[in-house]
């Protein structure tokens, strides 16, 4: 099979979508699929640079396509990529962009769409393009990152019934790395962006309640880190490590005793858009935490319960009740057996169903059957 993954943003970048796209391209290539990542000209890195940045063992192919500063540029970008795909006798185009998909089916190429947001998050013209994709004979299907998103897609587009496949996000089986030596006797970690609703609000409230813990924050833009440093400057038990390359986050995770996924009920993504990601998301950090065998304390959200089970592979807390979070951290600090049991259960769950390779195989099987 020849698969062209068309992504409309730069890889690598600070955004989590860059991590996910790079890892999936490597996973597809690792399964014997000739995979080409097409991204905008003048952005991102070469295939070898992407492999180094993300610590990939498998290198896929790379191409750049022009993005003109005119209306409809994403659609034209998709047309260029689809024509190159056809010239190379490709089998399927895969993307997270409905505009790319509209271009692909217009050119007569098989297309599979991965969606991370519901139809209501799409601009009206993009939603119309999605409708045209669904009606096309070249449409393969949609890969949704959660069952809640699948249900919403099928509610809005009844024609999608039976054509939406759920594939939660994942992580790669990590190799051994030396732990970063982090300060503190009990080290509570967070790895990820610092956008509104991602959880710094909960961590800030925990600082005075858990003075015996040191909180280590890995990630975030320079502006976000500076803002949160100022907001928490009165506390001595929080350390901001700033943005680090994704390949280097494993060492930080190894140095942590407990890790947090402290989402609020409203989560904003890149640019602080209006869409609430908390209803549909499948956060990369959850799977990377599980992969490293860390005890997870996470927000009790319906979409996260598709992966996490309270008192089994995580401790789940209501985002409104900070005392719940403090009690969970205290339990894990005082009970080594509980901490190890939760970490082991999470690691076993990850190995059995959430590796990138397993995700790639499942998606390829879905594509081949449609």
N, C-alpha and C positions, 0 to 999 in steps of 0.2 A: 504494500500500500504506500502511496505517496500522499502525505498530508501537508497542507499549507496552513500554518497558524498565522492569521493576520491580526496584528494588535495595533491599535491606533495611538498608543503612547510609548514612551521610551522604556527600554529595558537595557540596563538596570536604571532604577530611579528610587526615590524614597518611598514610593507607594507600594502597598502590599500586593497590588495586582501584578507588579513587575516580578516579584518573587514567585507568585503562583504560575504566571505564564512561562517563566524560565524553567521552573521545575517540571511543568507538564510537558513542555517541548522535549526536555531531556528524557522524561519517562516514556513518551511516545517513541522517540528515537531508540531508547533502550529496548523496546519491544520489537525491534526490527522494522519499524515504520520509518520510511525516509521522510524526515520532518524538516520543514523550512519555516523559520520565523521571519515574517515580513513586518517591518516597523517603519515609521516615518524617516525619511532622509534627513540627515543632520542631527538625529537624536539617537540616544542609546549607544550600545557598543557592538563590536564584532562578535561573532560566535565564540571565538576563543576568549575574548575579554569578558563576555557574559559567564562563561564556564569558570573562569578564575574568580570573578566577583562572587558567584554563588556557590563555589566549591563543587561544581558538577563533575561527575566522573564520565559523563557522556556528552559529547559535543554534537550539536545539531547544525543544520545549515542556516545561513542568514542572508537576507536581502533587504534592501532599503527601497522605499517607494516615495515618489514626490508627493508633498502635501501643499497644494497651491493656496495662497491667502485669498480665497474667494468663497462665496456661498456654495454649499454642497461639496466642500473639499473632502469630507470623510467619505462621501459616496464616490467621488472621483478616485480617491485613494484606493477604495475597494475595487473599482473597475480595473485600475492598473494591476493590482495584485491578482485579480481573477484572470485577467488576460495572460499574465506571466504563468500562472498556475496551469492554464489550458495549454499554453505553448510547451510546458514541461510534462504534459500528459499526466497531470495530477489526478488523484482519485477523489479527494474531499477537501473542502476549505472549512476551517474551524476558526471561530472568532467569538469574542464577547461583544461585538458590535452589530446591531441590527442593520445599520447603514452598510457595513461591509457585506452582510448577508444579502441585502437587497441587490447590491451590485453583483454578487456571485451568482444568484439565481437568474438575474437579467442576462448575464453572459452565458448561462446554461450550464453552470457547474454545481455539483452536489455540495450542499452546505449544511453544517451543524452549528447551532448557536448555543453558547454557554451563557446562562443568565444568573446574575447575582442580585437583581432588583426586580420588583414587580412591574407590570405594564404601566401602572399609574406613575412610575418614576420617569417614564420616557416622555420626551417632548412629543407634541401631537404628530408632527411629520414623521418622527422616528417610529411612533406607534403604528402609523399607517404603513410604513415600510415593513414592520413586523407582520402585519396582516397579509401583505403581499408575499412575504416569505412563506408563511404557513400555507397559503393557497398554491404555492408553486409545486410542480412535479419534481423539482430538484431539491426540495426540502427534505432533510434527513430526520431532524428532530431537535429537541431542546434538552440540554443538560442543565438541570437546576441544582443549586447547592444545598437545598433543604426541602423537606416534605411540605413545609408550610408554603414555600414558594411554588412548588409544583401544584398544590391545591389552588392557589390564587391564579396561576397561569391557566389552568383548566377551567376555572370559574369564568374568567374573562373571555377566553377563547375555547369554547366547547369543542372545536375541531381538533384541539390538541390532546383530547382524551386518548390515552394510550401512546402518545408520542413525546412524553416528557419523562426523562430518566433522571433519577436523583443520584448525584455523586457528591457527597460531602467533600470539603477540602481535605487536605492531608499533610503529610510531611515525609521526609525521607528517613530511612533507618540510619540513625546517626552513628558515625564512627567514634572511637574514643578520642577525647581531647583533654588536655590538662585544664582543670578548673581555674578560672580567674580567681585570685585571692581577694575576696571581698571582705570589707570591714564588718565587724559585729559578731556576736555570739549566735544569734538566730537571724538568718538572712532571708528576708522576704523580697521576692523579685517580681518585676513587671517588665516585659519586653514588648515593645510596640509603639505605635503612634500616640500622640497626646491630644488628639482631636476631642472636641466636646462630646461627653458621654462615653468615652473609651475607658474611663475609670479613675483618672487622677483626682476627681472630686471625692471618691470614696477613700483613696489612699491618703489624701490630705486630712480627712476626718479621722483616720486611724492613727495618725502620728501621735497625738497626745494620749490615746487610749492604750497604745502598745509601746511604751517607752523602752521596753526590753528588746524590741525588734529593731533591726536596721533595714530600711527600705531602699532597694536598689532599682533605679529606673533606667532602663536601657532603651534608647530610641528617642524619636521626636526631632522635629526641625529645630534649628538654632533659636528661632523666635519663640516657639512653644516651650523649649527648655528654659529659656531666659524668663519667660512669664511665670512658669511654675516654680522656678527657683526663688523668684521674688515673693510669690504667694506663700511659700513654705519656709521662708528665711528664718522664722522664729524657732524652728525645730532643728535639733542636732542629729536626728536619727533618719535622715533621708539623704541619699547621694544620687546625683544625676550623672550618668555616664555618657549621655548624648548619643548621637547616631553612630553606630558601628556597622561595618559590612555584615551582611546577613551570614556569611560563612563564619564570622567570628562570634556570633551570638551563642553558639554552643558552649563555649568556654564560660561565658557568664552564667548560663543556665546551670552548668555543672557546679558552679560555686554557690548556688542558692539552695536553701533548705525547703522553702515553700514558694509557690508561684501563684500569682493572682491574675484572674480575668474578670475585673470588677466593672462590668458594663452597667450603665444606667438603662432605664427603660426607653430612653431616646438616645440614639447614637448617630452622630454625623460622620460622614466620610471626608474624602479630600475636598477642600474648598468649602466645607461646612454646608453642603447642600441641604435642601428641605426634606429629602427622603429619610425616613427613620430606618436605619439599617438593622436595628434590634429585632425587627419582626421576621427577617429573612436570612440573616447572616450565618456563615459557617467559618468562624475566625481561624486564620492560620495559626495564631499563637496557641490555641487550644491543642492542636495536634502536635505542635512542636514541643509543648510542655509534656504531653503524654509520651512522646517519642523519647524524651530524655529521662523518663521515669521519675517525674517530680510530682509531689502531692499538690493538687490543684484546689484552690478555693475560687469559685466562680459565681457569677450572678445567676439566680434562679429565673431563667427565661424559658418560655416554651420551646423556642427554637434550639436552645442549647441542650435541652433535655432529649433531643434526638440523638445526642452523643454522650452526654454526661448523666450519671446516675448518682443521686445524693447518697452519701455514706458508703458508696461502693468504689467508683473511680474518681470521685471528687466530693468536696463539701460545697453545697449550694446555699447561697444566702440571698435574702431579699435586698435589693439595692437601697431601699428606704431605711433599713434598720442597720445602722452602723454597729450596734451592739452585737448583732449576729456575726458580723465579720470579725470583731474582736474576740468573741468566744471561739470561733472556728480556728483562728490563729493560736489562741491559747491552748486549745485541745491538741493541736498538732505540735506545738512546742513541748507540751508536757507528756505526750504519749507517743513515744518512738514507734511502737508496734502499729498503732493506727496510721501514722504517717507512712510507714513502709508498706502497709497493706493497700492503702489507697494508691500509692505510687505504682505498686506492682500490678494492681488491677488495671490501672490506666495504661500502663505499658503493654500489658497483654492485649487489651482492646485495640490499641494502636497497631500492634503487629498483626493482628488477625483481620483487620478490615480497613485501615486508614493510611497505608503507605501510598506514595505517589504511583508506584508501579501497579498496585492493585487498582487504583483509580483509573490509570491509563488503560489497563486491560479491560476493565468494565466498560469504559466509554468506547473503546475500539470494538468491543463485542456488540454494543448498542448500535454503532455506526454500520457495522457489517450486516446486521439483521434488518436494517432499514434502507 
